Amino acid sequence: MFEILAKDLAGRVGRLHTKSGVVETPALFPVVDVRRQDVSTEVLGRYFKQVITNSYFIYRLAGRVVNVKELLKWGSVVMTDSGAYQILKYGTVDVDPDEILLYQWEIGSDIGVILDLPFDYEEPYHSAVLKVEETLRRAKRAAELLEKLDMLVVAPIQGALYRDLLVKSTRELSKLDFHIYAIGSPTTLLEEYKLDLVLEMVATVKSNLQREAAVHLFGAGHPLILPFAVALGVDLFDSASYILYARDGRIMLRDRTLHLDDVKTEYLPCSTRLCYMSVEELREMPREERILHIAEHNLAILREELLEIKQRIHEGTLWEYLEIKARAHPSLYRFLKSLHKRRTLLEAFDPETHPTPHGLFFYGDTASSRPEPCRHWARMTQLDTPRRAVVIRVETKPYTQSWEYGYIKSLMKNDIHVLFYDPTFGIVPEEVAEVYPLSQNEGEGESEEARAFAHQWLERYDEVYLYGVDFAIPKAKRLKSLDDVRYIA
């Protein structure tokens, strides 16, 4: 049902197989409201091959079984929600959880969602506990129906910012054979641009998910958060942002949102249909026509962002893209710097090599969050070391091609270990200096964790000699020049 084609960090390009066709992930499902759909499915189909609609609205409006694709005039993949968002907004819905799940199957949905109990992140803990427990109870009942249903079924994971509840919900649900697991209740956090908190939820879920299934993030529909969520393992998104923003005159760009009233240039800074008309023309349009133009632009921007993410995964440059995007909002930059706490998660999923290796870029304040240094430090613990070592810092890469290394090797015996100091990886032994990516990288600044690792590593040696390195290590001796090597050799 879920085929993975390429991976980078915890992100992946894949194919989700449904009875009506294949969804290439990462993918976004634009929300189609059966009560009021401003943007035609013909326009939606220009940008996306899958949509999501609310089965509860169909259930209430139709009062009988209908064909959801005929109702929407849509011939491709349809996902249906269960009405849980209405519980979040209004407190309840008058439908049985089992009944609405079966109804989604009966109307021809390709992907259905169980009726969970979402909640706002400010919900009191005791209330959140009850909702998590009830969602788990409903999921266990729904799991008994899976073999009967000719559709993929989504199990929403609840817990929000209560980490213990989120972990419990993730572990319990992933014991059940659902096809997709969704992260619920991020809506308010997304609206308030508390993107780092949403991403912490995603990382917690991914760290505790016990099945290699597709992961969905409800309500995420802005180009800013998409690459970060994908990097943490999210495969699917849904959102009505394209039309909600348009009704408010908000225009999506890849790194921000621009309100039409705030545009000061003659043309919008974009490459969609909107850039071919002046801002004045857009403002003078009838409101409904203007909404349709902005909504289509927003769809195009979301599609463009997902294509960029997919290409980055294939290239193995998703981290470099996060570095660029993180500077667009403080919450994203905060999260990127804090990812060193999650580097074991990234290291576990990140492939060691890519079909086309490339040089890596490191920046001092985020370098230690990347999985590659973590992987290097773990491997170093398995390396046998001689009694003595000389540590040098050189600019040439690979380090073993430097004249300093050649000169040292011509003077010394084999019982002295030559180590290179690298501001990102800490200590790089001569034996692995040319192994990717220890020399195939470019850095800016120095990682504090790399320096700390270097100090810790050098404790292994009885004698340490330093050249060009400023380390405060009691037993280390400094070499004034490379010629001094002949005396220690």
C-alpha positions in Angstrom: 0.0 0.0 0.0 2.9 2.4 0.7 6.0 2.1 -1.5 9.1 4.2 -0.7 11.2 5.5 -3.6 13.7 7.9 -2.1 14.7 9.0 1.4 16.5 11.9 3.0 16.6 12.7 6.7 13.2 11.1 7.8 11.5 12.4 4.7 10.6 10.2 1.8 9.2 10.2 -1.7 6.7 7.4 -2.0 3.7 5.9 -3.7 0.5 5.4 -1.6 -1.7 2.9 -3.5 -5.4 3.3 -3.3 -8.3 1.6 -5.1 -8.6 4.6 -7.4 -5.0 5.3 -8.1 -1.6 6.2 -6.7 -0.8 9.2 -4.6 2.8 10.3 -4.9 4.0 11.5 -1.5 4.7 13.9 0.0 1.2 15.0 -1.0 -1.4 17.6 0.0 -5.2 17.0 -0.1 -7.0 20.3 -0.7 -10.2 20.5 1.3 -13.4 20.5 -0.8 -16.4 21.7 1.1 -19.6 20.2 -0.3 -21.7 23.0 1.2 -19.7 25.8 -0.5 -17.0 25.1 -3.0 -15.7 28.3 -4.6 -12.9 26.7 -6.6 -14.1 24.1 -9.1 -12.7 20.6 -9.1 -11.5 21.3 -12.6 -9.2 24.0 -11.3 -8.1 21.8 -8.4 -7.2 19.1 -10.8 -4.7 21.3 -12.5 -2.5 21.2 -9.4 -3.5 18.2 -7.3 -4.7 14.7 -8.1 -6.3 14.1 -4.7 -8.8 15.9 -2.5 -10.4 15.6 0.9 -14.0 16.3 1.9 -16.1 16.0 5.0 -18.2 12.8 5.1 -20.2 14.1 8.0 -21.5 17.1 5.9 -22.5 14.6 3.2 -24.1 12.4 5.8 -26.2 15.3 7.2 -27.0 16.9 3.8 -27.8 13.8 1.7 -29.4 11.7 4.4 -28.6 8.6 2.3 -25.7 6.9 0.5 -24.4 8.8 -2.5 -21.3 8.5 -4.7 -18.8 10.9 -3.3 -16.9 11.3 -6.6 -20.1 12.0 -8.6 -21.1 14.5 -5.9 -17.7 16.3 -6.1 -17.4 15.8 -9.9 -14.0 14.4 -9.2 -12.6 11.3 -10.9 -9.4 10.6 -8.9 -8.5 9.8 -5.3 -10.9 11.1 -2.6 -10.1 11.1 1.2 -13.0 11.8 3.6 -12.8 13.1 7.1 -15.2 11.9 9.8 -16.5 15.1 11.2 -14.0 15.3 14.1 -13.1 18.9 13.3 -16.7 19.8 14.0 -16.3 18.2 17.5 -13.3 20.6 18.0 -15.4 23.6 16.9 -18.8 22.8 18.3 -18.1 20.1 21.0 -20.1 17.2 19.5 -21.5 15.6 16.3 -24.7 13.5 16.3 -23.3 10.3 14.6 -22.0 7.0 15.8 -18.2 6.4 15.3 -18.7 3.0 13.6 -21.6 4.3 11.5 -19.6 7.2 10.0 -16.6 5.0 9.2 -18.9 2.5 7.4 -20.6 5.5 5.7 -17.3 6.7 4.3 -16.8 3.2 2.7 -20.3 3.1 1.3 -20.0 6.5 -0.5 -16.9 5.3 -2.2 -14.1 7.0 -0.3 -10.5 5.8 -1.1 -9.2 6.9 2.3 -11.4 7.2 5.4 -10.7 8.5 8.9 -12.1 7.2 12.2 -14.1 9.6 14.3 -11.6 10.6 17.0 -11.9 13.3 19.7 -9.5 16.2 18.9 -8.9 19.0 21.3 -7.3 22.4 21.6 -3.7 22.5 22.9 -4.9 24.6 25.9 -7.4 21.8 27.0 -7.0 20.8 30.6 -5.0 17.7 31.2 -7.8 15.7 32.8 -10.0 16.4 29.9 -7.3 15.5 27.4 -6.8 12.1 29.1 -10.5 11.3 28.6 -10.4 12.2 25.0 -7.2 10.2 24.3 -8.7 7.1 26.0 -11.9 7.4 24.1 -10.1 7.8 20.8 -8.1 4.7 21.5 -11.3 2.8 22.4 -12.9 3.9 19.1 -9.7 2.9 17.2 -9.7 -0.6 18.6 -13.3 -1.0 17.5 -12.6 0.4 14.1 -9.6 -2.0 13.7 -12.0 -4.9 13.8 -13.7 -3.5 10.6 -10.6 -3.0 8.5 -10.8 -6.3 6.6 -14.4 -5.5 5.6 -13.6 -2.0 4.3 -12.4 -1.6 0.7 -10.5 1.6 1.6 -7.4 2.8 3.4 -8.2 3.8 7.0 -6.5 6.6 9.0 -6.1 6.5 12.8 -5.6 9.9 14.3 -3.0 10.2 17.1 -4.1 12.6 19.9 -2.2 14.1 22.8 -1.3 17.5 21.5 1.4 19.1 23.8 0.9 16.6 26.6 3.9 14.4 25.7 3.0 11.4 27.8 -0.5 11.3 26.2 1.0 11.7 22.7 3.5 8.9 23.3 0.8 6.6 24.8 -1.5 7.3 21.9 1.2 6.7 19.3 2.4 3.4 20.8 -1.1 2.0 21.4 -2.4 2.9 17.9 0.6 1.7 16.0 0.0 -1.8 17.5 -3.2 -1.8 15.3 -3.1 -2.5 11.6 -4.2 0.9 10.3 -2.9 2.0 6.9 -2.2 5.6 7.8 -1.5 7.4 11.1 -2.4 11.0 11.5 -1.2 13.6 13.9 -4.3 15.4 15.3 -5.1 18.7 17.0 -2.4 21.1 15.5 -5.0 23.6 14.1 -4.8 26.3 16.8 -1.0 26.0 17.0 -0.7 26.4 13.2 -3.1 29.4 13.3 -0.9 31.1 15.9 2.3 30.2 14.0 3.7 28.1 16.9 5.3 26.0 14.2 8.1 24.7 16.5 5.5 23.2 18.9 3.7 21.4 16.0 7.0 20.0 14.8 7.9 18.8 18.3 4.6 16.9 18.2 5.6 15.4 14.8 9.0 14.4 16.1 7.5 12.7 19.2 5.0 10.7 17.1 7.7 9.6 14.6 10.0 8.6 17.4 7.3 6.3 19.0 5.6 5.0 15.9 6.1 1.2 15.8 5.0 0.7 12.2 6.5 1.9 8.9 3.2 3.3 7.7 2.3 6.6 6.0 2.0 9.6 8.3 -0.5 12.4 7.9 -0.5 15.9 9.5 -4.0 17.4 9.8 -4.5 21.0 8.8 -1.0 21.9 7.7 -1.2 23.9 4.5 1.5 26.6 4.4 4.8 26.3 2.5 6.7 27.3 5.6 6.0 24.2 7.6 5.8 21.6 4.8 9.5 20.9 4.4 10.1 20.6 8.1 7.2 18.2 8.6 8.4 16.1 5.7 11.9 16.0 7.1 10.5 14.5 10.3 8.6 11.8 8.4 5.2 13.3 7.4 4.0 12.0 4.1 0.4 13.5 3.7 -1.2 16.9 4.5 -4.7 18.4 4.1 -5.7 22.0 4.2 -8.3 24.5 3.2 -5.7 27.3 3.5 -5.8 28.0 -0.3 -9.4 29.2 -0.2 -9.5 30.5 3.4 -6.5 32.8 2.7 -8.0 33.9 -0.6 -11.3 35.0 1.0 -9.2 37.2 3.4 -7.0 38.6 0.6 -4.0 36.7 1.7 -1.5 35.6 -0.9 0.8 32.7 -0.2 4.5 32.9 -1.1 7.1 30.2 -0.6 8.5 32.0 2.5 5.7 34.1 3.8 2.1 35.3 3.4 1.4 38.7 1.8 -1.9 40.6 2.2 -3.1 42.2 -1.0 -3.5 45.5 0.8 0.1 45.5 1.7 1.5 45.0 -1.8 3.4 48.2 -2.8 4.8 47.1 -6.2 3.0 47.1 -9.6 3.1 43.3 -9.9 3.1 40.5 -7.3 6.5 38.8 -6.6 5.4 35.4 -7.9 5.5 33.2 -11.0 1.9 32.0 -11.2 -1.0 33.4 -13.2 -1.2 36.4 -10.8 2.1 37.8 -11.8 0.7 38.5 -15.3 -1.8 41.0 -14.0 -1.1 44.2 -12.2 -2.0 44.6 -8.5 -4.4 47.3 -9.4 -6.3 45.0 -11.8 -6.5 42.4 -9.0 -7.9 45.0 -6.6 -10.5 46.3 -9.0 -11.9 42.8 -9.7 -15.3 41.8 -8.3 -14.6 40.1 -4.9 -15.7 36.6 -6.0 -13.5 36.7 -9.1 -10.5 37.9 -7.0 -11.0 35.1 -4.5 -10.8 32.5 -7.3 -7.6 34.1 -8.7 -5.9 34.2 -5.4 -7.0 30.7 -4.4 -5.6 29.3 -7.7 -2.4 31.1 -7.0 -2.2 29.6 -3.5 -2.8 26.1 -5.0 0.1 26.7 -7.4 2.4 27.8 -4.7 1.6 24.8 -2.5 2.2 22.5 -5.5 5.5 24.2 -6.3 6.6 23.8 -2.7 5.9 20.1 -2.7 7.8 19.6 -6.0 10.8 21.4 -4.5 10.7 19.1 -1.4 10.5 16.0 -3.6 13.4 17.1 -5.7 15.4 17.9 -2.5 14.8 14.4 -1.2 16.0 12.9 -4.4 19.1 15.1 -4.3 19.8 14.5 -0.6 19.7 18.3 0.0 16.6 18.5 2.2 18.7 19.7 5.2 20.2 22.5 3.1 16.6 23.5 2.2 15.6 23.6 5.9 18.5 26.0 6.5 17.1 28.4 3.9 13.5 28.1 5.1 14.3 28.4 8.8 15.3 32.0 8.4 11.8 32.9 7.3 10.3 32.6 10.8 11.8 32.6 14.3 9.9 29.5 15.4 11.4 27.5 12.5 14.9 28.7 13.3 14.4 27.9 16.9 13.3 24.4 16.0 16.2 23.8 13.6 18.7 24.8 16.3 17.0 22.4 18.8 17.0 19.4 16.4 20.3 18.2 18.0 17.9 16.7 20.7 16.3 14.7 17.9 19.4 13.8 15.9 19.2 10.1 16.9 15.7 10.1 15.2 17.1 11.6 12.0 20.2 9.5 12.1 18.1 6.3 12.3 16.1 7.2 9.2 18.6 9.2 7.1 20.3 7.1 4.4 24.0 7.0 4.7 24.5 7.5 1.0 22.6 8.9 -1.9 22.6 7.8 -5.6 24.5 11.1 -6.4 26.7 12.2 -3.4 27.2 15.9 -3.0 29.1 18.2 -0.7 27.4 19.1 2.5 27.0 22.6 3.9 27.3 23.2 7.7 26.6 26.3 9.7 28.0 26.7 13.2 24.7 27.2 15.1 22.9 24.2 13.5 25.7 21.8 12.4 25.4 19.5 15.4 21.7 18.9 14.6 22.5 17.2 11.3 22.6 13.4 11.4 26.1 13.1 9.8 28.1 14.3 12.8 26.1 12.1 15.1 26.7 9.1 12.9 30.5 9.9 12.8 30.7 10.2 16.6 29.0 6.9 17.0 31.3 5.1 14.7 34.4 6.6 16.3 33.7 4.8 19.5 34.4 1.5 17.7 37.9 2.7 16.5 41.0 1.2 18.2 43.6 3.9 19.0 47.4 3.7 19.7 49.0 5.3 22.7 50.1 8.6 21.1 48.5 11.2 18.8 49.2 14.4 17.1 46.3 16.7 16.2 46.6 19.2 13.4 44.3 21.6 11.7 44.6 22.1 8.0 42.6 23.8 5.3 43.1 21.4 2.4 40.5 18.7 1.7 40.7 15.8 1.8 43.0 16.3 4.7 45.4 13.5 3.8 46.3 15.4 0.6 47.6 18.4 2.6 51.3 19.2 2.6 51.3 19.3 6.4 50.1 15.7 6.6 52.7 14.6 4.0 55.5 16.3 5.9 54.4 14.8 9.3 54.3 11.3 7.9 57.8 11.7 6.4 59.2 12.5 9.9 57.3 10.2 12.2 57.0 6.5 13.1 53.8 4.5 12.7 53.0 4.4 16.5 51.8 8.0 16.4 48.2 8.5 15.3 47.6 11.5 13.1 44.2 13.2 13.8 42.7 16.2 12.0 40.6 18.7 13.8 37.4 19.5 11.9 35.1 22.3 13.2 32.0 20.2 12.3 33.0 16.6 13.0 35.5 17.2 15.8 38.2 14.6 15.3 38.8 13.0 12.0 41.4 10.1 12.1 43.8 9.8 9.2 42.3 6.3 8.3 38.9 7.8 7.4 39.8 11.3 6.3 38.7 10.7 2.7 35.5 8.8 3.6 32.3 10.7 2.7 31.4 13.2 4.0 34.3 13.9 6.3 36.2 15.8 3.6 33.3 16.5 1.2 31.8 19.4 3.2 32.1 23.1 3.7 31.4 24.7 7.0 30.9 28.1 8.5 31.7 28.6 12.1 32.5 25.9 14.8 30.2 23.5 16.4 30.4 23.5 20.2 29.5 19.8 20.3 32.2 19.0 17.8 34.8 20.7 20.1 33.4 18.9 23.1 33.6 15.6 21.3 37.2 16.3 20.3 38.1 17.0 24.0 36.5 13.7 25.1 38.1 11.7 22.3 41.6 12.9 23.1 41.3 11.5 26.6 41.9 8.1 25.1 45.6 8.8 24.4 48.5 8.8 26.8 50.3 11.5 24.9 48.7 14.2 22.8 50.5 16.8 20.7 48.7 19.8 19.2 49.6 21.9 16.1 47.4 24.7 15.0 44.6 23.7 17.5 43.6 25.7 20.6 42.6 23.1 23.1 42.7 23.4 26.8 43.7 19.8 27.6 46.0 19.4 30.6 48.1 16.5 29.2 48.4 17.9 25.7 51.7 19.5 24.5 51.8 22.2 21.9 54.1 22.0 18.9 55.6 25.3 17.8 56.3 24.1 14.3 55.9 20.9 12.3 59.6 20.3 12.6 59.0 19.5 16.3 57.4 16.2 15.1 60.9 14.7 14.5 61.6 15.0 18.2 58.4 13.2 19.4 58.7 10.6 16.7 
